[in-house]
Amino acid sequence: MAASGIKRGDVIAVMDHDSHRYFECYFAIPMYGAVMMTVNSRLTPAQIVYTLNHSQAALLLLHADFMPVIENIRQQLTGIRKIIVLSDGDALPSTSLNLDDEYETWLKDRPDHFGFADFDENTRATVFYTTGTTGLPKGVFYTHRQLMLHTLAAGMALAAPARQQRFHASDVYMPLTPMFHVHAWGIPYIATLLGVKQVYPGRYTAESLLRLIVQERVTFSHCVPTLLKMILAAAQAAGADLRGWKVVVGGSALPQALAGQALDMGIDCFAGYGLSETAPILTLAQAIEESDNAPRTDEDVSMTQRCSAGRAIPLVDVQIVDGAMQPQARDGCSNGEIAVRAPWLTQGYLNDAEASATLWQGGYLHTQDIGVMSADGYLRITDRLKDVIKVAGEWVSSLEVENALASVAGVREVAVIGIADSRWGERPLALLMVDPVMFDESAAQQQIRSLVSQGVISKHALLTQFKQVECIAKTSVGKVDKKALRCEHGVVHR
């Protein structure tokens, strides 16, 4: 970087698969005093143009796989002065791009040591872009101090349990969430602090990930539910043994059916919760350890805890509040928006004062998630503000209906959205990807009736309509894209 004319404060963009190069960038770029901008390679070309220009990136580290994307938009990238190409040893394809060097060649003749100068801990270290339901992507940024505090607090929380749901120095770590997304949940920094072996998988396929988990004896990962489901299916097809693997599941709710399947296969999976704006870890669903003389936790209670959002990690203040920012009772049923404080949360959006003020209205960061908290501090997400379904003036949680239907035989994937209804205002529509041989819609209806009668979900869930679909739209980081689903199925409000 120094030899290439990069100065402190310059922004260096990285567009790569999850690789050892990306891992090097996590440290070298911020340590040099530059800002690492992680490019979401799954955005549209127009969004990539916007994020690179808005961040004022000067240097782009670009994997050869993404060269065609940049070729088509190169003339629109106003700030990029240099492009360094990254490859996996393959011959580089021909390109119209004016490439300045190849990554390994760029590094080859440089000294092994560099005199990193000290600078203020509040210097910006990273920036990346989060896509909301409307408008342009928003730039989320973090300082060195914020990254260090998140690393220490989340690392302490993950290492704290005596046995299960624990990340420790003897583990082998492999991330299964994209490294462009919230610093791969910040866990590469924790893994380095612990000194563990780390495995970076490159391009994602369920089969290649499974092979690495087995070959490298990976014991700790994190991913979204859809990817975990794919890996479990691949493992069952291949007869692979995944016992001893620990997985933090986030990005969307961990269905109890999926958690049960993983546990049956010897996998210690548990949920976590956070946002792009929170670096991201706020809570982890680690079970309360019981003494040998204490009565054992009921199995159903343990599963509920494991699939909840969990309890706040050190230094995180989680509140459930109403529209006037008044705290709600911690009784496991009083709903409200989840508002949080912690010393590492982003202080705003890059060059967007209005959105930043809205994010921090009332002195707490507003998550836009609805949740409840139990007396012992376990947080349960009941919905997103924009996804909650209002039936006859009452809220129906789309997440709770999804969780109910996920355990029905033959249901491969499910997403629930609200659709307009002349009588009720809205009613739930369950979009189902199913195995046609195993699935029986009457069984799904019976599951809803049973849970309503038990008081587990709202009685208005009985109004749920069912629709079988070939696929369910996902966002760039693997979450169900309910905005796209609402548009696809004729629901254009929100």
N, C-alpha and C positions, 0 to 999 in steps of 0.2 A: 504494500500500500504506500509506504513512504517513497519507494523508488518510482512509483507510478504517479506521484504528485498529489496523492490524497492527503487532505489536511484534516485536522481535528474539526469535528462538527459536520464534515461531509457525510452524506448518506450513501451507503453502499447497499444495493439491492441484491437479494439472493433468490434465484428461481431454479430450484433443484429438487430431485427426489430426496428422500430421507437417507442421507449418506454421511460418511466420515467427513466429507468436505463441509457439509452443513454444520456438523458438530464443531469443527475447527472455527467456523465463522461465528458461532455462538459466543466464543471467547475472544478471538483475535480482533474482530471488528470493534466491539465496545471497549476492549482493553486499550486499543490504539487511540481511543477518543473519538472515533467515528460512530455513526449511528447505523445499526443493522436494520434494514427494511426487508421483511420477509414477504415475498410476492406470492399471493394465492394463485397458483397456476390453474385453478379450476374456475376462475372468474371469466367473464366474457372478455374478448379483446378490448372492447370499449372501457370496461372497468379496469383492466390492467393498465391501459393508457392513463386513465384518471389517477390511479393510485401511484404510479411511478412519477407522474408529473406533480401531483399534489405533494408528495413527500420530498420532492426536489432531489431525487436520486441522481448521483453523478456517475457512478460505476455500477455496472450490472454483471453479476456472476451468473451465467446462463447455461443450463444443461442443454446438450445438443438436441434432446428430445423436444425442447420448446422453441428451437430456432425458427421453425415455420411460423409460429405465433408472432414472434418479434419481427420477423421479416415483413409481415403484413402491416405492422403498425410503427415501424422504425421512424418514419418521417414525422410521426406525431409525438415522438418522445423528445421533448424540448431540452431536457437537462442531461441526458445520458451522454457522457464524453467518451467512455471506454466500455468495451464489452469483452469479458474474459469467458471463454467457453469451457464448460465442464463436460467430461466424458467418462465412460466406464471402460476405457481401453479399446473401444470400437473405433473404426475409421470414421472420421467426421464426414457428414454429408456435405455436398456442395451447397453453397449459400451465397446470397447476395449481400449478407451482412458484412460490414467491415470489422472483422474480429481483431482485437489487439493482442491476444495471446491465448494459450491453452493453460488451464489451471496448474497442472503439475509442472509444466515447463516454466510457467511464471514463478513458481516457488523453487525450482530446482537448484539454482546457483546462489540462493540467498543464505545468509548465516543462520545457524540454528537458534541463536539468541538475539533478543532485541531489548533495548533499554526502555521499558514502558515508563513514561513519566506519570507522576501523580497529577490528579485533577480533582475538582470538587465532586463529591459523591452524588450531588444532585444533577450532574451532567446527564443529558439524555443518552440512553443506551440503545433502545430499540423502538421501532414503530412498525405497526402492521394495520391492516384495514379489516373492519368488520362490516358485513352487509346486513342491513336491516330489512324491514318489510317494504319500506318506501325510501325514495331518494338515493343519493349517491353514497358509496361506501364512506365510513367514518374512520379517521385515523386515530388509533389508540397508541399511546406512547408511555414508556417507562424509563425511569432513571436507574442508575447503578444502585442507589440506596434501596429503591423499591424492589429490584430483583433480588438483592441480597437478603432483605428482610423476608420476602416470600420464600426464598430457598431455605432459610433457617427455620421458619415457623412450620412450613409444610413438611420439611425433612424431619423435624422433631415429632410432628404428629404421626407421620408414616412409620417412624422407627419406634414409637412408644409402646405398642401392644406387646405382650409377653410372647404370644404365639402366632395367632392368625392376623390377617389383614395388615401385614407388616412388611416394610422394606428395610433391609439391613445389609451389612457389609459383605455377607457371603452370597448375596443374590447375583443373578445375571440379568441385566436389564435390556429390554428392547421396546422402543416406543412403537405404538400402532396407531397413533394419531399424527396427522401431518405436522412436520416441523415448522411449516409456515403458520400454523394456527396456535397462537398464544404460547410461543416458546415450547411447543410440544408439552403443554400443561406445566412447564417449568421443571419437569422431572429430570431432563438431562443435567441441569445444574445440580440437583440433589444427588444424582448418581455419581457425578464427578466429586462432589464433596465427600461422599461415602467411599469413593475409590473402587467402585464395583466394575466388573467387566461389562462393556456395553456393546450391543449388536445393532447395526443400522441396516434396515432391510432393503433400501432402494425402492424400486417399483413394487407396488402392492398387488399381489394376488393371494387368495386364500391358501392356495397350494404352496406357494413360495414361502409365505409366512409360517405355515405349519411346518414345513421342512426346516426352517431356521430354528424354530422353537425346539424341535426335537434334536437337531444336530448340535446346536450350541447350548442345549440344556438351559434355556431361558426360564427364569423363575418369576420375573416381575415385568408386567406390561400395563398399558392403559389403552382403552379404545371406546368407541361408541357401540351401542347394542347391536346394530346391524352387522358390524364387522365381526364381533364375537360370535354371533349366530352363524356366519359364514364359515368361520374357522372350526367351530364345533361340528358343523356338517361335514367339512372336509376331513376332520379327525375321525369321525365315525365311519366315513367311507373308506378311509385308509387303515382303520384299526390302530390309530396312533394313541399312545399313552400320554396324556397331558396332566397326570397327577403331579402335584407340587407347584403347578403354575398359579401365580397370584395375579389378578387382573382388577384394576380400578376401572369401573364403567361410568362414563359421563356423557355429556352432550345432549342426552335425553334420558328419560326415566328408564331404570333397569326393571324390566318385567319380571315378576316373580317366577313365571314359567321358565324364562331363560336362565335365571339364577339357579333354579332347581335343577335344570338340565346340566349346567356347569358343575354344580356341587356333586351331582351323581357321577360325573366324570372325574372327580377328585380335584377340581379347580376351585380355588378360594377366590371367588369373585365378590366384589362389594362396590357400592356406588360412591360417587363423589359429586360435588356440585360447585360450579363457579361460572364466571362469564369472561368474555374477552376483556372486559373492563376491570376485572379483579385479579388478573395475572396468572392463573385463574382461580386457584383452589381456595374455597371458603369453608367447606365442610367435607367430612369423610364419614362414611357409614361403617365405622369400626365398632364391634360389639364391646359392651362393657364387660371386662374380665371379672369372673366370679371367683371367690375363694373356694377352696376344696370343701369347706363345710356348708357353703351356701346352697340353697335349693337351685337346681338347674333351670335356666330360662326355657320356657315353653318353646317348642320348635317353631310354631307359627309366629310367635313374638320375635324370635331371632331372625326369621326370614323377613318379617316386616321391617326390622331395624336395618338389615343388610341392604334392602332395596329402597330404603328411604334416602333422602339426601345426606343424612348423617348429622353429626354434631360439629359445631364450630371448631376449627383448628385454633391453636394459640394466637392471640392478639386480634381475633375477629369478633366483632360485635354484630350479631344478627338480631333484627327486630321484625316482628310482624305488625304492620301498621294499617290503619284505615286511611281514608282520603284526607283526613286532617292531621296525619302523622301521629295519631294516638296509638300507643301499643295495645295489641290485642292479647287476650288471655292465652297463657301457655297450657291449653287444656286438650290439645290434639284435635280440636274441631273448629276453633275460631279462625276464620279465614282473613287474610289481609295481604297487602303487598309485602314482599321481602325487601327490606332496606338494610344496608350494611355499612359498616365502617371498618377499616383496617389500615395500617400505615403504609401499605404498598398499592392501594387502589389507584388506578389512573386518575389524575386530577382533571381530566377533561378530554375533549376531542381536538385533534390538531387543527388549529385555525378555524374553529367553529365555536365561538363564544356562546351563542344561543343554545345549541345542543348541550354544551358543557354545563350551563346553568340549570337546564332542565334535569340533567343527569344527577346533579348534586342538590336539588331543591330541598330545603329544610335541613341541610347539614349531613344528610345521609345519601349514599349512592343508591339510586332507585333501580332495581333489577328488572322491573316489569314482569316479574314472576309472582304468582299467587301461591301462598303456602300456609301451613299450620305448623305449630310446634308443640311437642308434648312436654309434660312437666319435667322429664329428665333430659330435655334439650335436643331431642331428635327432630330434625326439620323434614317435612314432607311437602314436596311441590305438588300442588293440586292442578295448576294450569299456568299458561301464559295469559297476561291480561288480554291480549288480542285473540287468544284461542278459546277462552272460556265461553260456554254456550248458555245463552240466557233464555230459558224456557219458562213461559208464564211468569216472568219476573224473577225467577230463581236461577241460580248458577248451577250448571251441570259441568263437572270436570271432564274434559275430553281425555285427560290422562287416565283417570280412574276407569272410564269405560274401555279404553284401550287395554289397560292391564287386565280387566275382566275377560275380554275377548281373546287376549293372547294365549290363554291357557286352554282354549277350546280346541279339541282334536281337529287337525287338518288346517289350522290357521298358521300360515307362514309369516305374514306381516299384517299389521292393522294400523290404520290411522283414522281418527275420528275428527270430523269438522262439523260446524254448525251450518245448517241450511235454513233459508227463510220458510216460514210456515204461516199461513193466513190466520190460523186459530191460536197457535202457541207463541207466535213471534219468531222463534227458532226451534229446531229440533235436531238431535244428533244424526249424522250420517256416518256409518261405519264403512270404510273402504277396506276390503279384505282381499289379500292374496292368499289363495287356499290350494290345498291338495284336493282336487275334485272327488277323489275316491274316498277320502277320509272325512271331508267336511260335511256337516249336516246343519243347515241354518236353524232348524228347530232346537238343536243343542245350544247354539249361540243365544237364542232367545231365552232358553231355560236358564242359562248361566246368568243372564241379566236379571231375570225374575228372582232367582235364588239370592243374588247379592243385594237386590233391593229389599227383599223380605228380611234379610239379616241387618239391614240398615247400613251396609257398607258403602253403597252408592245411592245417589238421589233417585227418588221414585220416578222422576221425569226421564230417567234413562230408559224407561219402558217404551218411550216413544222412538227409540233408535231404529232407523231404517238401515238396511244392509245392501251393499252393492259390491259384487265381485269385480276385481280389476286385475289387469295383467301386470302392472307395476305401480309402485308408489314413489312419487317424486322425492328426491333427496337434495339437500343443499351441498355446497362445495366441501363441507366437512363431514358429510354423512348423516346429518340429521334429516328427519322427515320435514319436507318443505310444505308447510300448511298454506302458505301464501299461494304457491303454485297449485296446490290441490283445490283451493277455493276457486281460483280462476278456471281451472280445468273443469270443475263440476258446476260452473255457473253461479258461484257465490262471489260477488265482486265487492262486497262491502268490507270494512276494516282495512 
